[in-house]
């Protein structure tokens, strides 16, 4: 099969199109023909060498699949050849990721593709949708009428998180630049805050009448963890999906009895089924910013890292059409 193989850590030139064997299908597994995948920040972090201990080279990476079941292993009862499915492959799994014509996956990670979505649309939702669900539903326990601040609302996770929070009945504030205001408001954001113009802490306090927000979702990193207590209401929750490169001073979190949660997304069918239901009821819609072919993986990584598709800003997901 054709696959993009990461041959060394570093630049996009190390993502090379090669012929590799199709992984063996063991009991309880599916062989899926990948129709579409997408690119996530985790992918370029792996490529540049952020997780060398977990990714022995050469490696096929990638963390979103929408495709068609080709073959099933012994003991598989929930799927049959020809079924359209979508899922996130096992992160750091031994049988490779989604940058390939075929992927092998345990059946418990898989569900049927939403009927109303194309494969490209479905592939744009699995990892970011599961991450947003884990952050807002499982960890933050966001409640109707609460207020949430989503950092980076124009990104992959942020764009789904805005829609999910609105579906849950929350008031949504989000940070982005002023050029992205129309986009995030189209997703349901109640208030957009330009992080390039003034201090977002001041804006949040003004927008909440100094009460603060109940939940902060951090998708951008930096000093967000340290500054979150200044925008939190008492008993507020902070959820971060970003690796922490340097220690941050969280002493102010004591003053508001803050909870902190750190999410590295876990794959399971339950989250996918919940996401599928919301997608089929059109409570959440996919957001595709750019589409590339498998052979253009280097350009796709560059587009996501620079948040630009050629001469225009990139909004939403970068999708790869494979077949």
C-alpha positions in Angstrom: 0.0 0.0 0.0 1.0 3.6 -0.4 1.8 5.5 2.8 3.5 8.6 4.1 6.5 7.4 6.1 8.2 9.6 8.7 11.8 8.7 8.1 13.5 11.1 10.6 12.4 13.7 13.0 12.5 17.3 11.8 11.1 19.1 8.7 8.4 18.1 6.3 11.0 16.7 3.9 11.1 13.7 6.2 7.4 12.8 5.2 8.0 10.5 2.3 5.5 8.6 0.1 6.5 5.0 0.0 5.2 1.5 -0.6 4.8 -0.4 2.6 3.2 -3.7 3.6 -0.5 -3.8 4.7 -0.5 -4.5 8.5 -1.8 -8.0 9.5 -5.3 -8.2 10.8 -5.6 -10.0 14.2 -8.6 -11.2 16.1 -10.9 -8.3 17.1 -9.5 -6.0 14.4 -10.7 -4.4 11.2 -8.8 -3.6 8.0 -10.1 -0.3 6.8 -9.5 1.3 3.4 -8.8 4.9 4.3 -10.8 7.3 2.1 -9.8 10.5 4.0 -7.7 11.6 7.0 -6.7 14.9 8.4 -3.7 16.7 10.0 -3.6 17.6 13.7 -1.1 19.6 15.7 -0.2 16.2 17.3 1.0 15.1 13.9 3.5 17.9 13.4 4.6 17.6 17.0 5.4 14.0 16.4 7.1 14.8 13.1 9.4 17.4 14.6 10.5 15.1 17.4 8.4 16.0 20.5 7.7 12.3 21.4 10.7 10.3 20.2 10.4 7.6 22.9 6.9 6.8 21.7 7.4 6.7 17.9 10.1 4.3 16.7 11.2 5.3 13.2 10.4 4.7 10.4 6.7 5.3 11.2 3.3 5.9 9.6 1.5 8.5 11.7 -1.9 10.2 11.5 -4.9 10.2 13.8 -8.2 10.5 11.9 -9.8 7.9 9.6 -13.0 7.8 7.6 -13.2 4.9 5.3 -14.6 1.5 4.3 -14.1 -1.9 6.1 -12.2 -4.2 3.8 -11.8 -7.2 6.1 -12.6 -8.3 9.6 -10.6 -10.4 12.0 -11.9 -13.3 14.1 -14.4 -12.4 16.7 -15.6 -9.1 15.0 -19.4 -9.0 15.2 -20.2 -5.3 15.0 -18.9 -4.6 11.5 -18.7 -6.3 8.1 -16.9 -5.6 4.8 -18.4 -2.6 3.0 -19.4 -0.7 6.2 -18.5 3.0 6.2 -16.7 3.8 9.5 -14.8 6.7 11.2 -12.5 6.7 14.2 -9.2 7.9 15.7 -6.5 5.1 15.4 -4.8 4.1 18.6 -2.3 7.0 19.4 1.2 5.6 19.3 -0.3 2.3 18.3 1.9 -0.6 17.0 0.2 -0.9 13.6 0.6 2.6 12.3 -1.6 5.6 11.7 -3.9 7.0 9.1 -1.4 8.5 6.5 -1.9 5.4 4.4 -4.3 3.6 2.0 -5.2 1.1 4.7 -5.3 1.1 8.5 -5.8 -1.8 11.0 -7.8 -0.9 14.2 -9.4 -2.7 17.2 -13.1 -2.8 16.7 -13.8 -1.1 20.0 -12.4 2.2 18.7 -14.7 2.3 15.7 -18.2 3.4 14.9 -20.2 3.8 11.7 -19.7 7.0 9.8 -22.4 9.7 10.2 -24.9 9.2 7.3 -25.0 12.9 6.4 -21.2 13.4 6.1 -18.8 12.9 3.3 -15.6 10.9 4.2 -13.6 14.2 4.2 -16.1 15.8 6.6 -16.1 12.7 8.9 -12.3 12.5 8.9 -12.1 16.2 10.1 -14.1 15.4 13.3 -12.7 12.3 15.1 -9.7 13.5 17.1 -10.8 17.1 17.6 -14.4 16.0 18.4 -13.2 13.4 20.9 -10.9 16.0 22.5 -13.6 18.6 22.8 -16.0 16.0 24.3 -13.3 14.8 26.8 -12.5 18.4 27.8 -16.0 19.9 28.2 -18.2 17.0 29.0 -16.0 14.5 30.8 -13.5 16.7 32.6 -15.1 20.2 32.9 -18.6 18.9 33.4 -19.9 22.1 31.7 -23.5 22.8 32.7 -26.4 24.8 31.0 -26.2 28.5 31.6 -22.5 28.4 32.6 -20.0 30.5 30.8 -16.9 29.1 29.1 -13.9 30.8 27.7 -12.4 28.8 24.8 -8.9 29.9 23.8 -8.2 29.5 20.1 -11.8 29.2 18.9 -10.8 29.3 15.2 -8.6 26.2 15.5 -9.6 22.5 15.0 -10.5 21.7 18.6 -11.7 25.2 19.3 -14.2 25.3 16.4 -15.8 22.0 17.5 -15.7 23.1 21.2 -17.6 26.3 20.5 -20.4 24.3 18.8 -20.4 21.6 21.6 -20.6 24.2 24.3 -23.5 26.0 22.7 -25.3 22.6 22.2 -24.8 22.1 26.0 -26.5 25.4 26.7 -23.5 27.4 27.7 -22.5 31.0 27.0 -19.4 31.0 24.9 -16.5 33.5 25.0 -13.6 32.8 22.7 -10.2 34.3 21.9 -9.0 34.7 18.3 -7.8 37.6 16.2 -10.2 40.2 14.8 -10.1 38.7 11.3 -11.6 35.5 12.7 -14.6 37.1 14.5 -17.1 36.4 11.8 -16.0 32.8 11.6 -16.2 32.0 15.3 -19.6 33.8 15.6 -20.9 31.7 12.8 -20.1 28.7 14.9 -22.1 30.1 17.8 -19.7 32.1 19.9 -21.5 34.7 21.9 -18.5 37.0 22.3 -15.2 37.1 20.4 -12.1 38.6 22.1 -9.2 39.9 20.0 -6.0 38.5 21.8 -3.9 41.0 19.7 -5.7 44.0 21.1 -5.5 44.5 24.8 -5.5 42.0 27.7 -8.1 39.2 27.3 -8.4 39.1 31.2 -9.8 42.7 31.2 -12.2 41.8 28.3 -13.5 38.7 30.1 -14.0 40.6 33.4 -15.9 43.3 31.5 -18.1 40.8 29.6 -18.9 38.9 32.8 -19.5 41.8 35.0 -16.3 40.8 37.0 -17.9 37.5 37.9 -15.6 35.5 35.7 -16.2 32.3 33.7 -17.0 28.8 35.0 -14.7 27.0 32.6 -11.5 27.8 30.6 -10.6 25.5 27.7 -6.9 26.0 26.8 -6.0 24.9 23.3 -3.0 27.3 22.8 -0.6 27.0 25.7 1.7 29.8 26.7 0.9 31.2 30.1 -2.8 30.4 30.0 -2.7 28.2 33.0 -1.1 30.8 35.2 -3.5 33.5 34.0 -6.7 31.5 34.1 -7.4 32.2 37.8 -7.8 35.9 36.9 -10.8 35.1 34.7 -12.4 32.2 36.7 -15.4 32.4 38.9 -15.1 30.7 42.3 -15.0 26.9 41.8 -14.1 27.3 38.2 -12.5 24.6 36.1 -9.5 24.8 33.7 -9.0 22.2 31.1 -5.8 22.2 29.0 -5.0 20.0 25.9 -1.5 21.5 25.5 1.8 20.1 26.7 3.4 22.2 29.4 6.9 23.1 28.4 7.9 25.1 31.5 6.4 25.2 35.0 3.8 27.9 35.7 2.9 29.5 39.0 -0.6 28.4 39.9 -0.7 30.0 43.4 -3.6 32.3 42.4 -5.7 29.2 41.7 -6.1 28.7 45.4 -8.0 32.0 45.7 -10.8 30.8 43.5 -10.8 27.1 44.4 -9.9 26.2 40.9 -9.8 22.7 39.4 -7.2 21.9 36.7 -7.5 19.1 34.2 -4.9 18.0 31.6 -6.3 16.0 28.7 -4.4 13.6 26.3 -7.4 12.2 24.4 -8.3 8.6 25.0 -10.1 6.8 22.2 -13.3 4.9 22.8 -16.5 4.2 20.9 -18.7 6.0 23.5 -17.4 9.4 22.6 -17.6 8.7 18.9 -21.3 7.6 19.2 -22.1 10.8 21.1 -20.3 12.8 18.4 -22.0 10.9 15.6 -25.4 11.7 17.1 -24.6 15.4 17.3 -23.3 15.4 13.7 -26.3 13.6 12.3 -28.7 16.0 14.1 -26.6 18.9 12.7 -25.9 20.3 16.1 -22.2 20.3 15.2 -20.9 20.8 11.7 -17.5 19.9 10.3 -15.2 22.8 9.4 -12.7 22.1 6.6 -10.2 24.8 5.9 -8.0 23.1 3.2 -7.8 19.8 1.3 -4.7 18.0 0.0 -3.8 14.7 -1.6 -1.7 12.1 0.2 1.3 13.0 -1.9 1.0 16.6 -0.7 1.4 15.8 3.0 4.4 18.1 3.5 2.4 21.0 2.2 -0.5 20.0 4.4 1.7 20.1 7.5 3.1 23.5 6.5 -0.4 24.9 6.1 -1.5 23.8 9.5 1.7 25.0 11.3 1.5 28.4 9.6 -2.3 28.5 9.8 -2.3 29.6 6.1 -3.5 28.0 2.9 -1.5 29.8 0.3 -2.3 33.5 0.6 -5.3 33.2 2.8 -5.7 32.5 6.5 -6.6 28.9 7.4 -9.8 28.4 9.3 -10.8 24.9 10.4 -9.2 21.5 9.6 -6.7 20.4 7.0 -8.0 17.2 5.3 -6.2 14.6 3.2 -8.2 12.8 0.5 -6.6 9.4 -0.1 -9.0 7.5 -2.3 
